Amino acid sequence: MLLVLCGVYIFCTLPGIVFQIFTFITDEFSVFGRYRNTYKLTTAISLLTQFINSSINFVIYMAMNERFARSYVDLFGCSFLLRSKDEAGEKDAQTKPTMGTSLASKTEKPSSTSDAT
């Protein structure tokens, strides 16, 4: 999880770093300079990637850390977030055949061995 977070951070802050480097190197790369349209576009991309980095961190934590997700649900009462995930897992467990068994044998109820007359 730490590697994913670090990778996302580096990917999202790289445009801002490149933007700052060009701002220091080129005098005409400013709001009123020769490359003002490129400057505005680069500023927008830099801010967008920083916003994405800030918002994606929560999604990564929720997806990769079950303890964090459960604590969040307990704290804010959003049980529907985990319930749908748990129900999907239970459905998969009921419908997926395991090695050596068939799907029909898993869904059928076992027949009783004693016959009542």
N, C-alpha and C positions, 0 to 999 in steps of 0.2 A: 504494500500500500504506500509506503514511504517513497519507493522508487516511482510509482505512478504519479504521486503528488509532486515530486521534484521534477519529473519530466514535463508535466503540465505547466508547472511554474516557469521553467526555462523556456518552453515553447511560447508561452503567453507574454513573457517579459522581453523576449528577444526583439520584437519590433520597436518597443520603447527604447531599448538600448541603442539600436541602430539609428533610430530617430535622433537621439541625443548626440550621438557621434557626428552625424551629418550636420546638426545644428552648430556644433563647435568648429567643424572643419570648414564649412562653406558659409561665407558671409551673406550670400544671396538667398540662402535657405532660411527664410523667416516669413512672417506674416505679410510684410510689405516688400519683400525682396523679389527677385526675378522668378524664383521657383515657388511662389506663394500658393499656387494650386496644389502642387505636390506636397508642400508643407501642410496644408489643411487636410489633404487626404491621409498623409502619414500620421498626423495628430489623431484623426478619427480612428484609424486602424489601431493605433497604439492604445487609445482609451478603450476601444471595443475589446481588444484581447485582454486587457487588465480587468475589465468587468467580467468577461467570460471566466477568467482564472478565479475571481472571487466567488462567482456563483457555482462553478463546477466542483469546487472543493467540497461543498455540502453533499452534492450528489455522489461523489466518490466515497466519502465517509459512510453515507447511508448504504451504498451498494457493497462496500468491502468490509465493513465492520459491524457485525451483528450486534455486538454489545452497545455500540453507539446508537444504532437504530432502535434497539429496545429501550434504551434510556430516553431517547428523544420521544418515542411514542408514549412512554410512561409520564414524562414531564408535560407534554402538550396534549395528551389524550387523543392522539391520531391513530387509534387502533386499526382503522381501515387500511393503513399503509402496510402493516405487517400481516393482517388477516388475509388479504388477497394473495400475498406471497406464500403464506403457510398453506392456504387452500389449494393453490396451484401445485405445491409440492406434494400434498396428500393425494391430489388427483393423479399426478404422474406416478406416484408409488402404487396406486390402485390399478392403473391401466398398463404399466410397464411389466411385461413378463420377466421373471428372473431366469437365470440359467437352469435348464432342466424342467421348467414348467411352461405350460402354455397359457395364453391369455384366457381361454375358456375355463381352465381349471382354477384360475385365480378368482374369477368373478362368480362362478357357480357356488352355491351352498353345498356343503358335504351332505350326502344322503345318510339317513340314519341307518344303523346296522340292525336295530331291533324292529321287527314288524309288530305293530299292535293290531290284534284281531278282536 
